[in-house]
Amino acid sequence: MKKNIAVVYGGFSSEHDISVKSGKYVASVIDHNLFNVYQVHLSRDKWLAEDKYPIKKEDFSFTKEGEIIHFDAAVILIHGTPGEDGILQSYFNLIGLPYVSCNPLASDLTFNKYYCNHYLHDMGITISKSIILRKDDIVNTQEIISRLGLPVFVKPDAGGSSFGTHKVKHEQELITAIESARKESDEVIIEKFIPGTEITVGVIKYKGKIQALTPCEIRSKKEFFDYDAKYNPQLNEEIIPARIPDDKIKEVMHLAEKIYRHLNCNGIVRIDFILSDEDNKFYFLELNSIPGMTQASIVPKMLRYDKINITDLYTSLIEEAIARE
């Protein structure tokens, strides 16, 4: 008998529209011969299966033509809250529904960039120097510059897809950048700029084995790989494999797998690094626990390059999630 699978997308953040595209693509590639696949759209106002059947929040079931549909597992494709910060995973844990995603602790930690970076730093991972501004902190631009120099990156501490992220070259731009970041998150992280090559690595757990995908080099035609550059192919180049020496390819793949293990990740993640021009080291930037999964997104491109069938991958991930329960 086929298992019922919920592909959950939408969410409450600025990343809602990208999440919908990711969810619809993944719903199309899951093996419909093995699973009954239902799309579930979450918004603040309503939770709907197949765009019309209300989800019962007590057990995440719904009623279709008089039949109550219970799910055997969920595939979480919500970028931002409540999918990428562990809230939905905690709810699924409470009701006993298996899911494809990182656990609540790993999700919450990786969603908060400053805390994740410093946790990994304690594990021996190289990170950029940074400071955090909390909601009521008074901003002293001269102190920030004295500690980090210029340029700096100003980012929401909790968020993704580069909403509210700015590269700041001049002191007078700092306040505006911080205010923009605070629209996405109460806490703001400010990082020292590291000149170098941006490298991103997908990491999957496939048939029980943690596996880094071939690294991708990001070349943005803008100041950095911001939201517009991520989703406008005219504004960026995504080069697979990255144009770095073979030994650095192996190094960053090993590093990405190490981070995946350190954070006790599950499912599909994408980890961003800078290969520094100054010391030839990889600096960890952030981990996306639910990366973009549209057909044009980086991780699906990596899967195609590595000749990993995305349908087979999701079959493995779903079966593993169900077996964990």
C-alpha positions as a Markdown table, in Angstrom:
| # | Residue | x | y | z |
|---|---|---|---|---|
| 1 | Met | 0.0 | 0.0 | 0.0 |
| 2 | Lys | 1.3 | 3.4 | -0.9 |
| 3 | Lys | 2.5 | 5.8 | 1.8 |
| 4 | Asn | 0.9 | 9.2 | 2.0 |
| 5 | Ile | 3.5 | 12.0 | 1.7 |
| 6 | Ala | 2.9 | 15.7 | 2.5 |
| 7 | Val | 5.2 | 18.1 | 0.6 |
| 8 | Val | 4.9 | 21.2 | 2.8 |
| 9 | Tyr | 5.7 | 24.7 | 1.5 |
| 10 | Gly | 4.8 | 28.3 | 1.9 |
| 11 | Gly | 5.6 | 29.7 | 5.4 |
| 12 | Phe | 5.5 | 33.1 | 7.0 |
| 13 | Ser | 8.6 | 34.8 | 5.8 |
| 14 | Ser | 9.8 | 36.9 | 2.8 |
| 15 | Glu | 10.9 | 33.6 | 1.2 |
| 16 | His | 7.3 | 32.3 | 0.8 |
| 17 | Asp | 7.2 | 32.5 | -3.0 |
| 18 | Ile | 10.5 | 30.7 | -3.5 |
| 19 | Ser | 9.3 | 28.0 | -1.1 |
| 20 | Val | 6.2 | 27.5 | -3.1 |
| 21 | Lys | 8.3 | 27.0 | -6.3 |
| 22 | Ser | 10.6 | 24.6 | -4.4 |
| 23 | Gly | 7.7 | 22.6 | -3.0 |
| 24 | Lys | 5.9 | 22.2 | -6.3 |
| 25 | Tyr | 9.1 | 21.1 | -8.1 |
| 26 | Val | 9.9 | 18.5 | -5.4 |
| 27 | Ala | 6.3 | 17.3 | -5.4 |
| 28 | Ser | 6.6 | 16.7 | -9.1 |
| 29 | Val | 9.8 | 14.6 | -8.8 |
| 30 | Ile | 8.9 | 12.3 | -5.9 |
| 31 | Asp | 8.1 | 8.8 | -7.2 |
| 32 | His | 4.3 | 8.8 | -7.6 |
| 33 | Asn | 4.4 | 5.0 | -8.3 |
| 34 | Leu | 5.6 | 4.5 | -4.7 |
| 35 | Phe | 3.9 | 7.4 | -2.8 |
| 36 | Asn | 0.6 | 9.3 | -2.8 |
| 37 | Val | 2.0 | 12.9 | -2.9 |
| 38 | Tyr | -0.1 | 15.7 | -1.5 |
| 39 | Gln | 0.9 | 19.4 | -1.7 |
| 40 | Val | 0.3 | 21.3 | 1.6 |
| 41 | His | 0.5 | 25.1 | 1.6 |
| 42 | Leu | 1.1 | 26.8 | 4.9 |
| 43 | Ser | 0.4 | 30.4 | 5.5 |
| 44 | Arg | -0.5 | 32.4 | 8.7 |
| 45 | Asp | -4.1 | 32.4 | 7.7 |
| 46 | Lys | -4.7 | 28.8 | 6.7 |
| 47 | Trp | -3.1 | 25.4 | 6.1 |
| 48 | Leu | -4.5 | 23.8 | 3.0 |
| 49 | Ala | -3.9 | 20.4 | 1.3 |
| 50 | Glu | -4.2 | 20.5 | -2.5 |
| 51 | Asp | -5.2 | 24.2 | -2.3 |
| 52 | Lys | -8.7 | 23.5 | -0.9 |
| 53 | Tyr | -8.8 | 21.0 | 2.0 |
| 54 | Pro | -8.2 | 22.5 | 5.5 |
| 55 | Ile | -5.5 | 20.7 | 7.5 |
| 56 | Lys | -6.5 | 19.6 | 11.0 |
| 57 | Lys | -3.8 | 21.0 | 13.2 |
| 58 | Glu | -4.3 | 18.4 | 15.9 |
| 59 | Asp | -2.8 | 15.6 | 13.8 |
| 60 | Phe | -2.0 | 17.2 | 10.4 |
| 61 | Ser | -4.7 | 15.2 | 8.6 |
| 62 | Phe | -7.4 | 16.4 | 6.2 |
| 63 | Thr | -10.7 | 15.2 | 4.9 |
| 64 | Lys | -11.2 | 14.6 | 1.1 |
| 65 | Glu | -14.6 | 13.5 | -0.2 |
| 66 | Gly | -15.5 | 12.0 | 3.2 |
| 67 | Glu | -12.2 | 10.2 | 3.6 |
| 68 | Ile | -9.7 | 11.2 | 6.3 |
| 69 | Ile | -6.2 | 11.4 | 4.9 |
| 70 | His | -3.4 | 10.8 | 7.4 |
| 71 | Phe | 0.3 | 11.3 | 6.4 |
| 72 | Asp | 3.0 | 8.8 | 6.8 |
| 73 | Ala | 5.8 | 11.4 | 6.4 |
| 74 | Ala | 6.3 | 15.1 | 5.4 |
| 75 | Val | 8.9 | 16.7 | 3.2 |
| 76 | Ile | 9.6 | 20.2 | 4.5 |
| 77 | Leu | 10.4 | 22.8 | 1.8 |
| 78 | Ile | 9.6 | 25.9 | 3.8 |
| 79 | His | 12.5 | 28.4 | 3.6 |
| 80 | Gly | 12.6 | 30.7 | 6.6 |
| 81 | Thr | 10.0 | 30.4 | 9.4 |
| 82 | Pro | 8.4 | 28.0 | 10.4 |
| 83 | Gly | 10.3 | 25.4 | 8.4 |
| 84 | Glu | 13.9 | 26.4 | 8.5 |
| 85 | Asp | 14.0 | 27.4 | 12.2 |
| 86 | Gly | 12.8 | 24.1 | 13.7 |
| 87 | Ile | 9.3 | 25.2 | 14.7 |
| 88 | Leu | 7.5 | 22.9 | 12.2 |
| 89 | Gln | 9.9 | 20.0 | 13.0 |
| 90 | Ser | 9.0 | 20.4 | 16.8 |
| 91 | Tyr | 5.3 | 20.3 | 15.9 |
| 92 | Phe | 5.8 | 17.2 | 13.8 |
| 93 | Asn | 7.8 | 15.6 | 16.6 |
| 94 | Leu | 4.9 | 16.3 | 19.0 |
| 95 | Ile | 2.3 | 14.6 | 16.8 |
| 96 | Gly | 4.6 | 11.8 | 15.8 |
| 97 | Leu | 4.9 | 12.6 | 12.0 |
| 98 | Pro | 8.2 | 11.6 | 10.4 |
| 99 | Tyr | 9.8 | 14.3 | 8.2 |
| 100 | Val | 12.6 | 14.9 | 5.7 |
| 101 | Ser | 14.7 | 17.8 | 7.2 |
| 102 | Cys | 17.1 | 18.5 | 10.0 |
| 103 | Asn | 15.9 | 18.1 | 13.6 |
| 104 | Pro | 14.6 | 21.1 | 15.6 |
| 105 | Leu | 17.9 | 21.8 | 17.3 |
| 106 | Ala | 20.0 | 21.7 | 14.2 |
| 107 | Ser | 17.4 | 23.7 | 12.3 |
| 108 | Asp | 17.2 | 26.4 | 15.0 |
| 109 | Leu | 21.0 | 26.6 | 15.4 |
| 110 | Thr | 21.8 | 26.9 | 11.7 |
| 111 | Phe | 19.0 | 29.5 | 11.2 |
| 112 | Asn | 20.8 | 31.8 | 13.7 |
| 113 | Lys | 24.0 | 32.6 | 11.9 |
| 114 | Tyr | 26.0 | 34.1 | 14.7 |
| 115 | Tyr | 25.4 | 31.3 | 17.1 |
| 116 | Cys | 26.0 | 28.6 | 14.5 |
| 117 | Asn | 29.3 | 30.3 | 13.4 |
| 118 | His | 30.6 | 30.4 | 16.9 |
| 119 | Tyr | 29.5 | 26.9 | 17.7 |
| 120 | Leu | 31.4 | 25.6 | 14.6 |
| 121 | His | 34.4 | 27.8 | 15.5 |
| 122 | Asp | 34.7 | 25.9 | 18.8 |
| 123 | Met | 34.8 | 22.8 | 16.7 |
| 124 | Gly | 37.8 | 24.1 | 14.7 |
| 125 | Ile | 35.9 | 25.6 | 11.7 |
| 126 | Thr | 37.4 | 28.9 | 10.4 |
| 127 | Ile | 34.9 | 31.8 | 10.4 |
| 128 | Ser | 35.0 | 35.5 | 9.7 |
| 129 | Lys | 35.2 | 37.9 | 12.6 |
| 130 | Ser | 31.8 | 39.2 | 13.5 |
| 131 | Ile | 29.6 | 41.0 | 16.1 |
| 132 | Ile | 25.9 | 40.7 | 16.9 |
| 133 | Leu | 23.5 | 43.6 | 17.5 |
| 134 | Arg | 20.4 | 42.7 | 19.6 |
| 135 | Lys | 17.1 | 44.4 | 19.3 |
| 136 | Asp | 17.7 | 47.2 | 21.8 |
| 137 | Asp | 21.4 | 47.6 | 21.4 |
| 138 | Ile | 22.6 | 51.1 | 20.6 |
| 139 | Val | 24.5 | 51.2 | 17.4 |
| 140 | Asn | 28.0 | 52.7 | 17.5 |
| 141 | Thr | 29.3 | 52.8 | 13.9 |
| 142 | Gln | 32.8 | 53.9 | 14.9 |
| 143 | Glu | 33.2 | 51.0 | 17.3 |
| 144 | Ile | 31.9 | 48.5 | 14.6 |
| 145 | Ile | 34.5 | 49.8 | 12.1 |
| 146 | Ser | 37.3 | 49.8 | 14.7 |
| 147 | Arg | 36.6 | 46.1 | 15.4 |
| 148 | Leu | 35.8 | 44.8 | 11.8 |
| 149 | Gly | 37.1 | 47.5 | 9.4 |
| 150 | Leu | 35.3 | 48.1 | 6.1 |
| 151 | Pro | 33.8 | 46.7 | 4.0 |
| 152 | Val | 31.4 | 44.6 | 6.2 |
| 153 | Phe | 28.4 | 42.5 | 5.5 |
| 154 | Val | 25.3 | 43.3 | 7.5 |
| 155 | Lys | 22.8 | 40.4 | 7.7 |
| 156 | Pro | 19.7 | 39.4 | 9.6 |
| 157 | Asp | 20.9 | 36.9 | 12.1 |
| 158 | Ala | 17.8 | 34.7 | 11.5 |
| 159 | Gly | 16.8 | 34.4 | 7.9 |
| 160 | Gly | 17.8 | 33.3 | 4.4 |
| 161 | Ser | 17.9 | 34.1 | 0.7 |
| 162 | Ser | 19.8 | 37.3 | 1.5 |
| 163 | Phe | 16.8 | 39.4 | 2.3 |
| 164 | Gly | 18.0 | 42.4 | 4.3 |
| 165 | Thr | 21.6 | 41.6 | 3.6 |
| 166 | His | 23.9 | 44.4 | 2.5 |
| 167 | Lys | 27.6 | 44.9 | 1.7 |
| 168 | Val | 28.6 | 48.2 | 3.4 |
| 169 | Lys | 31.7 | 50.1 | 2.2 |
| 170 | His | 31.2 | 53.5 | 4.0 |
| 171 | Glu | 30.3 | 54.3 | 7.6 |
| 172 | Gln | 27.3 | 56.4 | 6.6 |
| 173 | Glu | 25.7 | 53.4 | 5.0 |
| 174 | Leu | 25.8 | 51.3 | 8.2 |
| 175 | Ile | 22.7 | 52.6 | 10.0 |
| 176 | Thr | 20.5 | 52.1 | 6.9 |
| 177 | Ala | 21.8 | 48.6 | 6.4 |
| 178 | Ile | 21.2 | 47.7 | 10.0 |
| 179 | Glu | 17.6 | 49.0 | 9.9 |
| 180 | Ser | 17.0 | 47.0 | 6.7 |
| 181 | Ala | 18.3 | 43.8 | 8.4 |
| 182 | Arg | 16.2 | 44.4 | 11.5 |
| 183 | Lys | 13.1 | 44.2 | 9.3 |
| 184 | Glu | 13.9 | 40.5 | 8.8 |
| 185 | Ser | 15.3 | 39.6 | 12.3 |
| 186 | Asp | 15.5 | 41.3 | 15.7 |
| 187 | Glu | 19.2 | 40.4 | 15.9 |
| 188 | Val | 21.7 | 41.5 | 13.2 |
| 189 | Ile | 25.1 | 40.0 | 12.5 |
| 190 | Ile | 27.9 | 42.2 | 11.1 |
| 191 | Glu | 30.8 | 40.3 | 9.5 |
| 192 | Lys | 34.2 | 41.3 | 8.4 |
| 193 | Phe | 34.5 | 41.2 | 4.6 |
| 194 | Ile | 36.8 | 38.5 | 3.3 |
| 195 | Pro | 38.0 | 38.9 | -0.3 |
| 196 | Gly | 38.0 | 35.6 | -2.2 |
| 197 | Thr | 35.9 | 33.1 | -4.2 |
| 198 | Glu | 32.5 | 32.1 | -3.0 |
| 199 | Ile | 32.0 | 28.3 | -3.0 |
| 200 | Thr | 28.8 | 26.5 | -2.1 |
| 201 | Val | 28.5 | 22.7 | -1.4 |
| 202 | Gly | 25.4 | 20.6 | -1.3 |
| 203 | Val | 25.5 | 17.8 | 1.2 |
| 204 | Ile | 23.0 | 14.9 | 1.2 |
| 205 | Lys | 22.3 | 11.7 | 3.2 |
| 206 | Tyr | 21.8 | 9.2 | 0.4 |
| 207 | Lys | 21.1 | 5.6 | 1.3 |
| 208 | Gly | 22.3 | 6.2 | 4.8 |
| 209 | Lys | 25.7 | 7.8 | 3.7 |
| 210 | Ile | 26.6 | 11.4 | 4.1 |
| 211 | Gln | 27.8 | 12.7 | 0.7 |
| 212 | Ala | 29.1 | 16.1 | -0.4 |
| 213 | Leu | 28.2 | 17.1 | -3.9 |
| 214 | Thr | 30.6 | 18.6 | -6.4 |
| 215 | Pro | 31.3 | 22.2 | -5.3 |
| 216 | Cys | 29.8 | 25.2 | -7.2 |
| 217 | Glu | 31.6 | 28.5 | -7.7 |
| 218 | Ile | 29.4 | 31.6 | -7.4 |
| 219 | Arg | 30.2 | 34.6 | -9.5 |
| 220 | Ser | 27.7 | 37.4 | -9.0 |
| 221 | Lys | 27.5 | 40.4 | -11.3 |
| 222 | Lys | 26.3 | 42.4 | -8.4 |
| 223 | Glu | 28.3 | 43.4 | -5.3 |
| 224 | Phe | 27.6 | 40.0 | -3.8 |
| 225 | Phe | 25.3 | 37.0 | -4.2 |
| 226 | Asp | 22.1 | 38.8 | -3.0 |
| 227 | Tyr | 18.5 | 37.8 | -3.5 |
| 228 | Asp | 18.2 | 39.2 | -7.0 |
| 229 | Ala | 21.4 | 37.5 | -8.1 |
| 230 | Lys | 20.3 | 34.2 | -6.6 |
| 231 | Tyr | 17.1 | 34.1 | -8.6 |
| 232 | Asn | 18.0 | 36.0 | -11.7 |
| 233 | Pro | 20.3 | 34.0 | -14.0 |
| 234 | Gln | 21.3 | 37.1 | -15.8 |
| 235 | Leu | 23.0 | 38.4 | -12.6 |
| 236 | Asn | 25.2 | 35.4 | -11.6 |
| 237 | Glu | 27.2 | 32.5 | -12.8 |
| 238 | Glu | 27.0 | 29.2 | -11.1 |
| 239 | Ile | 30.0 | 27.1 | -12.2 |
| 240 | Ile | 30.1 | 23.4 | -11.5 |
| 241 | Pro | 32.7 | 22.2 | -10.7 |
| 242 | Ala | 34.2 | 25.3 | -9.0 |
| 243 | Arg | 37.4 | 26.6 | -10.8 |
| 244 | Ile | 39.7 | 25.8 | -7.9 |
| 245 | Pro | 42.5 | 23.3 | -7.6 |
| 246 | Asp | 41.6 | 19.6 | -7.2 |
| 247 | Asp | 43.0 | 19.5 | -3.7 |
| 248 | Lys | 40.9 | 22.4 | -2.6 |
| 249 | Ile | 37.8 | 20.7 | -4.2 |
| 250 | Lys | 38.5 | 17.6 | -2.0 |
| 251 | Glu | 39.2 | 19.8 | 1.0 |
| 252 | Val | 35.9 | 21.7 | 0.9 |
| 253 | Met | 33.9 | 18.6 | 0.3 |
| 254 | His | 35.5 | 17.0 | 3.3 |
| 255 | Leu | 34.9 | 20.2 | 5.3 |
| 256 | Ala | 31.2 | 20.3 | 4.3 |
| 257 | Glu | 30.7 | 16.7 | 5.3 |
| 258 | Lys | 32.4 | 17.4 | 8.6 |
| 259 | Ile | 30.1 | 20.3 | 9.3 |
| 260 | Tyr | 27.0 | 18.2 | 8.4 |
| 261 | Arg | 28.1 | 15.7 | 11.0 |
| 262 | His | 29.0 | 18.3 | 13.7 |
| 263 | Leu | 25.5 | 19.8 | 13.4 |
| 264 | Asn | 23.8 | 16.4 | 13.2 |
| 265 | Cys | 22.0 | 17.4 | 10.0 |
| 266 | Asn | 19.6 | 15.3 | 8.0 |
| 267 | Gly | 18.2 | 15.5 | 4.5 |
| 268 | Ile | 19.6 | 18.0 | 2.0 |
| 269 | Val | 21.6 | 21.1 | 3.0 |
| 270 | Arg | 23.8 | 23.6 | 1.3 |
| 271 | Ile | 26.8 | 25.1 | 2.9 |
| 272 | Asp | 28.4 | 28.4 | 1.8 |
| 273 | Phe | 32.1 | 29.2 | 2.1 |
| 274 | Ile | 34.6 | 31.9 | 1.0 |
| 275 | Leu | 38.0 | 30.7 | -0.2 |
| 276 | Ser | 40.1 | 33.5 | 1.0 |
| 277 | Asp | 42.5 | 35.3 | -1.4 |
| 278 | Glu | 44.7 | 36.2 | 1.6 |
| 279 | Asp | 45.4 | 32.9 | 3.3 |
| 280 | Asn | 43.9 | 30.3 | 0.9 |
| 281 | Lys | 41.6 | 29.0 | 3.7 |
| 282 | Phe | 37.9 | 28.2 | 3.5 |
| 283 | Tyr | 35.8 | 30.4 | 5.8 |
| 284 | Phe | 32.4 | 29.1 | 6.7 |
| 285 | Leu | 29.6 | 31.6 | 5.9 |
| 286 | Glu | 26.3 | 29.8 | 6.6 |
| 287 | Leu | 24.4 | 26.6 | 6.3 |
| 288 | Asn | 21.0 | 26.5 | 4.6 |
| 289 | Ser | 19.1 | 23.6 | 6.2 |
| 290 | Ile | 16.3 | 23.8 | 3.5 |
| 291 | Pro | 18.0 | 25.2 | 0.4 |
| 292 | Gly | 16.2 | 26.2 | -2.8 |
| 293 | Met | 14.9 | 23.1 | -4.6 |
| 294 | Thr | 13.4 | 24.5 | -7.8 |
| 295 | Gln | 14.6 | 23.0 | -11.1 |
| 296 | Ala | 16.9 | 26.0 | -11.5 |
| 297 | Ser | 18.3 | 25.9 | -8.0 |
| 298 | Ile | 22.0 | 25.1 | -7.2 |
| 299 | Val | 21.5 | 21.8 | -5.4 |
| 300 | Pro | 19.4 | 20.2 | -8.2 |
| 301 | Lys | 22.1 | 21.4 | -10.6 |
| 302 | Met | 24.7 | 19.7 | -8.5 |
| 303 | Leu | 22.7 | 16.5 | -8.4 |
| 304 | Arg | 22.4 | 16.5 | -12.2 |
| 305 | Tyr | 26.2 | 17.1 | -12.5 |
| 306 | Asp | 26.9 | 14.2 | -10.1 |
| 307 | Lys | 24.4 | 12.0 | -11.9 |
| 308 | Ile | 22.3 | 11.5 | -8.8 |
| 309 | Asn | 18.7 | 10.9 | -9.6 |
| 310 | Ile | 16.6 | 13.3 | -7.6 |
| 311 | Thr | 13.6 | 11.0 | -7.5 |
| 312 | Asp | 15.8 | 8.1 | -6.1 |
| 313 | Leu | 17.2 | 10.6 | -3.6 |
| 314 | Tyr | 13.8 | 11.6 | -2.2 |
| 315 | Thr | 12.7 | 7.9 | -2.1 |
| 316 | Ser | 15.8 | 7.2 | 0.1 |
| 317 | Leu | 15.2 | 10.3 | 2.3 |
| 318 | Ile | 11.5 | 9.5 | 2.8 |
| 319 | Glu | 12.1 | 5.8 | 3.6 |
| 320 | Glu | 14.9 | 6.8 | 6.0 |
| 321 | Ala | 12.6 | 9.3 | 7.8 |
| 322 | Ile | 9.8 | 6.7 | 8.2 |
| 323 | Ala | 12.3 | 4.1 | 9.4 |
| 324 | Arg | 13.6 | 6.5 | 12.1 |
| 325 | Glu | 10.2 | 6.6 | 13.9 |
